[in-house]
Amino acid sequence: MRTAVTFPRSAESPPAAPAAVAPAAISPRRVTAIVLVLSLAVFMASLDLFIVNLAFPYIGRDFSGTSLSSLSWVLNGYTIVLAAVLVPAGRWADRVGRRRLFVGGLIAFSFGSLLCGLAPDVLALIGARVIQAIGAGLMVPASLSLLLASVPGPARARGIGTWSALGALGAALGPVIGGGLVQLSWRWVFWINLPVGLAGVLLAARVVPESKDEHLRGRPDLAGAGLLAAAVGLLAFALVKAPDWGWGSIRFDGLLLAAVACGAAMVFRSQRHHSPVIELGLLRSRVFSGTFAASILYYAGFGAFVLNSVEFLTGEWHYSAVRAGLAIGPGPLMVLPFARFVAPRLAARVGGAGRVAVLGCLVNAASQLLWLSQMQAHPAYLTHLLPAQLLGGAGVGLAIPSLLSAGSAALPPDRFGTGSGVLNMARQVGTVLGVAGLVAILARASAADPLLTYQHGALLITAFFAAGGLVAAGLLTRRVAAAASPARPAATKAS
């Protein structure tokens, strides 16, 4: 049974108007077209999050003297800005028009991709990635809220499965596609987005209906978004630099304290602002807050898993970029069928998406333990790595759509944009923490026993997946009668 959070309205936010197009009036064929167009956005954003992994050696070769920790900010800079933009963008989409923001995000993302391919140095590349991240931050929550608003109830679960499956597929296929493109040039890793982005803009204008909440007022909390970005960025920077500085050093402890202070200030503003970066009323729903926490842990494991796989194959087994991408490929092929068909059917049989999310997290943890037991310095792909890759792909297909379905079920219609922004922010925050933690481990690689480093990485990934499963088991698996949770007190506009 769905558990929804109800929000008493203030004068700033009277009852929501109906969507511009009633979902029930949309034909099944158009529903399919809408889901595919909107899924294209999350596929692009997720693909770009991980496609640069295999480009790291090539970028480093072009920009000589750049360390792995510096290159990691090509990935982490994108992820941190994306995490900070998602929630304000979701609220803005609810207010000014979800399709309008979706198309604007696609345009910004494509422009940032063009600049990435033209970047003359690492700093320019990181700056262009920030523009990409802003575009992705606009289009991703708008795409999910458009899906929730436009697709009728019976088809919504399947639509969410497709949307989340293509997002997971994009992330997992990043190294596969990247491995081929870097043979031309690492710059094509970014330029490949241009034709896809143009097609997305044209199709969205043609098939996706506009929708918004006509009664929302006020600007999103941009200062709160900045504090969130600072908190996540400081924490990630501390984790990346910890091996060089020392885990108990003054600089490390100082960055941790600064991250906590920024996070506390963001929460304080969220209690007072009319359009906060995190709407605390949503988090009073046990299902929604449980999904948020489990998603952070799960995506920390997922982000670290993708990077660890690439680094192991190219470093320990000395695979080329193309061969490494092909070696990773079978896992992603498991994602779509499990997300689209297996996960919804299991949810109907076992009593809800939350239980399938637990299963998915545990399957991913088991895949890492399997790989850990088989890991060796000499290549043995078919017998040692492939079984773990296939098991891991199945876990991704079970976990990601189920987490998203569980969280979306707790959202009232007028919070589709805001809530989807929060859920997607959890994805990005988790990815930043997972990648930063893995980079900290890889930075301590020993020439005498490099295999041990990757084994420690696999242990970290296993711990993240298992922790996500435990949180999901504790908060998402109980049958709870629909209950209302009060929103935060009437907001006082912050300066």
C-alpha positions in Angstrom: 0.0 0.0 0.0 1.3 3.4 -0.8 2.2 5.8 1.9 1.8 9.4 0.9 2.9 12.5 2.7 0.3 15.3 2.9 1.2 18.9 3.2 -1.0 21.6 4.7 -1.0 24.6 2.4 0.0 28.1 3.3 -1.1 31.2 1.4 2.0 30.8 -0.8 0.9 27.3 -1.8 -2.9 26.7 -2.3 -4.2 23.4 -3.7 -2.4 22.3 -6.8 -4.1 22.8 -10.2 -4.5 19.7 -12.4 -1.9 18.9 -14.9 -2.1 20.6 -18.3 -2.9 17.2 -19.8 -4.8 14.6 -17.8 -2.7 11.4 -17.8 -5.7 9.2 -18.5 -6.3 11.1 -21.7 -2.9 10.2 -23.2 -2.9 7.2 -25.6 -0.7 4.1 -24.9 1.4 4.9 -27.9 2.1 8.4 -26.8 2.8 7.2 -23.2 5.5 4.9 -24.7 7.0 7.8 -26.6 6.9 10.1 -23.6 8.7 7.5 -21.4 11.4 6.9 -24.0 12.1 10.6 -24.5 12.2 11.3 -20.8 14.4 8.2 -20.2 16.8 9.6 -22.8 17.7 12.4 -20.4 18.6 10.2 -17.5 20.5 7.8 -19.8 22.6 10.7 -21.0 23.2 12.1 -17.6 24.2 8.7 -16.1 26.3 7.8 -19.1 28.3 11.0 -18.8 28.8 10.4 -15.1 30.9 7.3 -15.8 31.9 7.4 -19.5 34.9 9.5 -18.5 36.4 6.7 -16.4 38.1 5.1 -19.3 39.1 8.5 -20.7 41.1 9.3 -17.6 44.4 7.8 -18.9 44.0 9.6 -22.3 43.1 12.9 -20.7 46.1 12.6 -18.3 48.3 11.8 -21.3 47.2 15.0 -23.1 47.5 17.0 -20.0 50.8 15.6 -18.6 51.5 15.8 -14.9 47.9 15.4 -13.8 47.4 13.0 -10.9 44.5 10.5 -10.5 43.2 12.6 -7.5 43.1 15.7 -9.8 41.5 13.8 -12.6 38.9 12.5 -10.2 37.5 16.0 -10.0 36.5 15.8 -13.7 34.1 13.2 -12.3 33.5 14.6 -8.8 33.1 18.2 -9.9 30.3 17.1 -12.2 28.6 15.0 -9.5 28.8 17.6 -6.7 27.3 20.4 -8.8 24.6 18.0 -10.1 23.7 17.0 -6.6 23.4 20.6 -5.5 21.3 21.7 -8.5 18.8 18.8 -8.5 16.5 19.8 -5.6 16.2 23.6 -6.4 15.7 22.6 -10.1 12.9 20.2 -9.1 11.1 22.9 -7.2 11.7 25.4 -10.1 10.3 22.8 -12.6 7.1 22.5 -10.5 6.7 26.3 -10.6 7.7 27.4 -14.1 7.0 24.3 -16.2 8.6 20.9 -16.2 8.9 20.5 -19.9 10.4 24.0 -20.2 13.1 23.1 -17.7 13.7 19.7 -19.3 14.4 21.3 -22.7 16.5 24.0 -21.2 18.5 21.4 -19.3 19.1 19.4 -22.5 20.4 22.5 -24.3 22.7 23.5 -21.4 24.0 19.9 -21.1 24.7 19.7 -24.9 26.5 23.1 -24.8 28.7 21.9 -21.8 29.5 18.8 -23.8 30.7 20.9 -26.7 33.0 22.9 -24.4 34.3 19.7 -22.7 35.5 18.5 -26.1 37.2 21.8 -26.8 38.9 22.1 -23.4 42.6 23.1 -23.6 43.5 22.0 -20.1 42.1 20.2 -17.0 40.8 23.3 -15.3 38.8 24.3 -18.4 37.5 20.7 -18.6 36.3 20.8 -15.0 34.6 24.1 -15.7 32.9 22.7 -18.8 31.8 19.7 -16.7 30.2 22.2 -14.3 28.0 23.5 -17.1 27.2 20.0 -18.1 26.2 19.2 -14.5 23.9 22.3 -14.3 22.2 21.1 -17.5 21.8 17.6 -16.1 20.6 19.0 -12.8 17.8 20.8 -14.7 16.7 18.0 -16.9 16.8 14.9 -14.6 14.3 15.9 -12.0 12.1 17.5 -14.6 12.1 14.3 -16.6 11.0 12.2 -13.7 8.4 14.6 -12.5 7.0 14.8 -16.1 6.8 11.0 -16.2 4.9 11.0 -12.8 2.6 13.7 -14.0 2.0 12.5 -17.5 1.8 8.7 -17.3 -1.4 7.2 -15.9 -1.3 5.1 -12.8 -1.4 1.6 -14.3 1.5 2.3 -16.7 3.5 4.5 -14.2 5.3 1.6 -12.5 6.5 0.3 -15.8 7.5 3.8 -16.9 9.5 4.2 -13.7 11.1 0.9 -14.3 12.1 1.9 -17.8 13.3 5.3 -16.7 15.5 4.0 -13.9 16.7 1.0 -15.9 18.0 3.2 -18.7 19.6 5.5 -16.1 21.4 2.4 -14.6 22.2 1.1 -18.0 23.7 4.5 -19.0 25.9 4.4 -15.9 27.0 0.8 -16.5 27.5 1.3 -20.2 29.7 4.4 -19.7 33.0 2.4 -19.6 31.8 0.3 -22.6 31.0 3.2 -24.8 33.9 5.2 -23.5 36.3 2.4 -24.3 35.4 2.6 -28.0 35.2 6.4 -28.3 38.6 7.1 -26.7 40.2 5.2 -29.6 39.2 8.2 -31.8 39.9 10.8 -29.1 38.8 11.3 -25.5 37.1 14.4 -26.8 34.5 12.2 -28.6 33.4 11.0 -25.1 31.7 14.4 -24.8 30.9 15.2 -28.4 28.7 12.1 -28.7 26.1 14.0 -26.6 25.5 16.6 -29.2 23.3 14.7 -31.7 21.6 12.9 -28.9 20.8 16.2 -27.1 19.5 17.8 -30.3 17.2 14.8 -30.9 16.0 15.0 -27.3 15.0 18.7 -27.6 13.1 18.1 -30.9 11.3 15.1 -29.6 10.4 16.6 -26.2 8.8 19.6 -27.9 6.8 17.3 -30.1 5.5 14.5 -27.7 5.9 15.6 -24.1 3.0 17.6 -22.5 3.8 20.6 -20.3 2.8 20.4 -16.7 3.4 22.5 -13.5 1.9 23.6 -10.2 0.2 26.9 -11.0 0.1 28.0 -7.4 3.7 27.6 -6.3 5.5 30.9 -5.6 8.9 32.0 -4.5 12.5 31.2 -5.7 14.3 28.1 -4.7 17.0 28.4 -2.0 20.1 29.0 -4.0 22.2 29.7 -0.9 21.1 26.4 0.5 22.1 24.7 -2.7 25.5 26.3 -2.4 25.9 25.1 1.2 25.0 21.6 0.1 27.5 21.7 -2.7 30.2 22.9 -0.2 29.3 20.2 2.3 29.6 17.4 -0.3 32.6 18.9 -2.0 34.5 19.4 1.3 33.8 15.8 2.4 34.8 14.4 -1.0 38.0 16.5 -1.0 38.9 15.3 2.5 38.5 11.7 1.5 40.6 12.1 -1.6 43.4 13.9 0.2 43.4 11.8 3.4 46.1 9.3 2.2 48.5 12.2 1.6 47.6 14.3 4.6 46.9 11.5 7.1 43.5 10.4 8.4 44.0 12.2 11.7 45.7 15.3 10.4 44.6 18.8 11.2 43.7 19.6 7.6 41.6 16.4 7.2 39.8 17.1 10.5 39.3 20.7 9.5 37.7 19.8 6.2 35.3 17.3 8.0 34.3 20.0 10.5 33.7 22.5 7.7 31.6 19.9 5.8 29.5 19.3 8.9 29.1 23.0 9.5 27.9 23.6 5.9 25.5 20.7 6.1 24.1 22.0 9.4 23.7 25.5 7.9 21.8 24.0 4.9 19.5 22.1 7.3 18.9 25.3 9.3 18.0 27.2 6.1 15.7 24.3 5.0 13.7 24.7 8.2 13.1 28.4 7.5 13.1 28.9 3.7 9.8 28.7 1.7 11.5 26.7 -1.0 14.3 24.8 0.7 17.1 22.8 -0.9 15.8 19.7 1.1 12.1 19.9 2.0 12.2 18.4 5.5 8.5 17.6 5.4 9.2 15.0 2.8 11.8 13.3 5.0 9.2 12.8 7.8 7.8 10.0 5.6 9.6 6.8 6.8 9.4 5.4 3.3 10.8 8.5 1.6 13.6 9.1 4.1 14.4 5.4 4.1 14.7 5.5 0.3 16.9 8.6 0.5 19.3 7.0 3.0 19.4 3.6 1.2 20.0 5.3 -2.1 23.0 7.2 -0.8 24.6 4.0 0.4 23.6 2.0 -2.7 25.0 4.5 -5.2 28.2 4.9 -3.1 28.7 1.2 -3.8 27.6 1.5 -7.4 29.9 4.4 -8.2 32.9 2.8 -6.6 32.1 -0.5 -8.3 32.2 1.0 -11.8 35.5 2.8 -11.2 37.1 -0.1 -9.4 36.2 -2.4 -12.3 37.8 -0.1 -14.8 40.9 0.5 -12.8 41.4 -3.2 -12.1 41.0 -4.3 -15.7 43.2 -1.6 -17.2 45.8 -1.6 -14.3 46.1 -5.2 -12.9 45.1 -7.2 -16.0 46.5 -4.5 -18.5 43.4 -4.6 -20.7 43.1 -1.9 -23.4 40.3 0.6 -23.0 38.2 -1.2 -25.7 38.8 -4.6 -24.1 38.0 -3.4 -20.6 34.7 -1.8 -21.9 33.8 -5.1 -23.6 34.6 -7.1 -20.5 32.3 -4.9 -18.4 29.5 -5.0 -21.1 27.7 -8.3 -20.1 26.8 -6.9 -16.7 24.8 -3.9 -18.1 23.0 -6.2 -20.5 21.3 -7.8 -17.4 20.0 -4.5 -16.1 17.2 -3.7 -18.5 15.4 -7.1 -18.4 15.6 -7.3 -14.6 14.5 -3.7 -14.1 11.7 -3.8 -16.7 10.2 -7.2 -16.2 11.6 -9.1 -13.1 11.6 -6.3 -10.5 7.9 -5.3 -11.0 6.7 -8.9 -11.0 8.7 -9.7 -7.8 7.3 -6.6 -6.2 3.8 -7.8 -6.8 4.6 -11.2 -5.4 6.7 -10.4 -2.3 4.7 -7.4 -1.1 6.2 -4.2 -2.4 9.2 -2.5 -4.1 11.0 -2.1 -0.8 11.6 -5.8 -0.4 12.9 -6.1 -4.0 15.2 -3.2 -3.2 16.6 -5.2 -0.3 17.1 -8.2 -2.5 18.9 -6.1 -5.1 21.3 -4.6 -2.6 22.1 -8.0 -1.2 22.6 -9.5 -4.7 25.1 -6.7 -5.5 26.9 -7.4 -2.2 27.0 -11.1 -3.0 28.4 -10.3 -6.5 31.3 -8.4 -4.9 32.0 -11.2 -2.4 32.0 -13.6 -5.3 34.5 -11.4 -7.2 36.6 -11.0 -4.1 36.9 -14.8 -3.7 38.0 -15.1 -7.4 40.2 -12.1 -7.8 43.7 -12.8 -9.0 46.5 -11.1 -10.8 46.4 -13.3 -13.9 43.5 -12.7 -16.3 40.7 -15.3 -16.1 37.7 -13.5 -17.4 35.2 -16.2 -18.3 35.6 -18.3 -15.1 36.4 -15.5 -12.5 35.1 -12.1 -13.5 32.1 -12.8 -15.8 29.9 -14.6 -13.2 30.3 -11.7 -10.8 29.6 -9.2 -13.6 26.3 -11.0 -14.5 25.2 -11.3 -10.9 26.0 -7.6 -10.3 24.0 -6.5 -13.4 21.0 -8.5 -12.1 21.3 -6.8 -8.7 21.4 -3.3 -10.3 18.3 -4.1 -12.3 16.5 -5.2 -9.1 17.7 -2.4 -6.8 17.6 0.8 -8.7 14.0 0.8 -10.0 12.7 -0.6 -6.8 14.3 2.2 -4.7 12.9 4.8 -7.0 9.4 3.2 -7.0 9.4 3.0 -3.2 10.3 6.7 -2.9 8.0 7.9 -5.6 5.0 6.2 -4.0 5.4 8.5 -1.0 5.1 11.7 -3.1 1.9 13.7 -3.5 1.4 15.0 -7.1 2.3 18.6 -6.3 5.7 17.5 -5.0 6.7 15.4 -8.0 9.5 17.7 -9.1 10.8 18.5 -5.6 10.7 14.8 -4.5 12.3 13.5 -7.6 15.1 16.1 -7.1 15.7 14.8 -3.6 15.8 11.2 -4.7 18.2 12.0 -7.6 20.3 14.1 -5.2 20.8 11.0 -3.1 22.1 9.2 -6.1 24.7 11.9 -6.8 25.8 12.4 -3.2 26.3 8.6 -2.8 28.3 8.5 -6.1 30.6 11.3 -4.9 31.2 9.6 -1.5 31.8 6.2 -3.1 34.2 7.4 -5.8 36.1 9.6 -3.2 36.4 6.6 -0.8 37.7 4.4 -3.6 40.2 7.0 -4.9 41.5 7.2 -1.3 42.1 3.4 -1.4 43.6 3.3 -4.9 45.9 6.2 -4.0 47.6 3.8 -1.5 48.3 1.2 -4.2 51.5 -0.8 -3.5 53.8 -1.8 -6.3 54.6 -4.9 -4.3 51.0 -6.1 -4.0 48.6 -4.0 -6.1 46.0 -6.8 -6.0 45.5 -6.2 -2.3 44.4 -2.6 -3.1 41.6 -3.7 -5.4 40.6 -6.3 -2.9 40.2 -3.5 -0.3 38.2 -1.6 -2.9 35.9 -4.6 -3.3 35.4 -4.8 0.5 34.4 -1.2 0.6 31.9 -1.7 -2.2 30.5 -4.8 -0.5 30.0 -2.8 2.7 28.2 0.0 0.9 25.8 -2.4 -0.8 25.2 -4.4 2.4 24.5 -1.2 4.4 22.0 0.0 1.8 20.2 -3.3 2.0 20.1 -3.1 5.8 18.6 0.4 5.7 16.1 -0.7 3.1 15.1 -3.7 5.2 14.6 -1.6 8.2 12.6 1.2 6.6 11.0 0.0 3.4 9.7 -3.5 4.0 7.0 -3.0 6.6 3.4 -2.8 5.4 2.3 0.6 6.7 -1.2 2.0 6.4 -1.4 5.3 4.6 -0.6 8.0 7.1 -0.1 11.7 6.9 3.0 13.4 8.1 2.9 17.2 8.8 5.0 19.4 6.7 7.4 21.8 8.2 5.8 24.8 10.0 4.8 27.7 7.8 8.0 28.9 6.2 9.6 32.1 7.0 11.4 33.5 4.0 15.2 33.4 4.6 17.3 36.2 3.3 
